[in-house]
Amino acid sequence: MKARALLVERRRGEETRRALVAANALRTDLAIRHEDGRLAFPLRPEVVVPAAWGDVDVRDFTLRETSAPTEFRDLLGWPEAELQLVPRSFDVVGEVVLVRLPAELEARRFEVGEALLRFVPGSRLVGLDRGVHGPERRREVERIAGSGPWSTRHRENGLAFDVDLERAYFSPRLALEHARVASEVRVGERVYDLCCGVGPFALTIARDGRAASIVAVDANPAAVELMRRTLARYPFGSRVTVREARVEEFVTSAPPVDRVVLNLPHEGIKYAALVAPLVSPGGCLDYYEVVPREEIARRATVVESTLSALGAWSVRGIRVVHPYSPSRDLIAVTAARREG
Ligand SMILES: C[S@@+](CC[C@H](N)C(=O)[O-])C[C@H]1O[C@@H](n2cnc3c(N)ncnc32)[C@H](O)[C@@H]1O
């Protein structure tokens, strides 16, 4: 059966598979093809993947054999009524698997954990994800299977990040965004990565090599420490200047630059307005927010009128990154500050 295919070198196979699963971009009814030194991943029809991930072409795929379990739920052996409550999706961060469960399955969480540990190749620890909390957006996790620490090394976009799921924010669901924003940086841009966490935007931009300077800022000392460890492992890590600071302090003394990336979605437009003066005329602001689904269509107008007190702005694009709750989405907004 013909389908669109993402072609990647074999050594990036596992990392790419996980990123495609996290982005809900991989067709699971078709088998991945092995070609000379490359793998061809079958893509869902509407999916757009960043050029940096590999070439997209059309391939003939075979249907997957159904004898092996295609979902971890198949390993539980529960009656259908209970299986209906088990989520299909989970996240993989390095060797750690994270899953969210409805309250009705709380008592059976350890069975779910064991099933995931068996199902996900290379996993050593499964955590029940109780969401991110507090100003530092730390994740509350409970071990439900496996062993070892919450620190691990996660690969995305060809880079390996030091991560500690209890001490600093990280989400594998942003891999596409980290690559997309990095791919839009033009030669010679000066960039701020605000609320940088363990540094995935900053390091991806540094690796791509077009930015003239990158300053990465976060208030959580643990995030800064993890980022420094990751940067030290790459020759291009020295292109990133790290600052442990609150954005509120940073804006008072930092000069304007060509691009500001701001990823603090629960503050959304409020912090976007705070950091907008750091964007020079002709530059742009990439920021994230969580908004009710029905408000997305008119969000560009809201953003433009909020930022208009701070210069002439136009929204260049808004894209849905992923659903955040049953009624809200995480969106990425790119706003350009016009010259003059
Ligand atoms: C959603 S995480 C984003 C992490 C990162 N940009 C990424 O893509 O993985 C938000 C980060 O903002 C940091 N943070 C929250 N409030 C802050 C503030 N007022 N100033 C600086 N950093 C802040 C948190 O410590 C956390 O690492």
The ligand as an ORCA input file, in Angstrom:
! r2SCAN-3c Opt
* xyz 0 1
  C       7.465     24.923     29.868
  S       9.086     24.968     30.490
  C       9.968     25.256     28.955
  C      11.258     24.518     28.791
  C      11.943     24.586     27.450
  N      11.820     25.838     26.751
  C      11.560     23.435     26.547
  O      11.143     23.643     25.410
  O      11.711     22.287     26.974
  C       9.137     26.513     31.289
  C      10.467     26.854     31.959
  O      10.369     28.218     32.416
  C      11.069     28.366     33.634
  N      10.503     29.545     34.284
  C       9.269     29.675     34.835
  N       9.062     30.943     35.258
  C      10.199     31.630     34.939
  C      10.596     32.991     35.081
  N       9.787     33.873     35.636
  N      11.807     33.344     34.642
  C      12.654     32.436     34.086
  N      12.328     31.142     33.917
  C      11.119     30.736     34.332
  C      10.861     27.052     34.361
  O      11.900     26.815     35.278
  C      10.845     26.036     33.191
  O      12.113     25.477     32.992
*
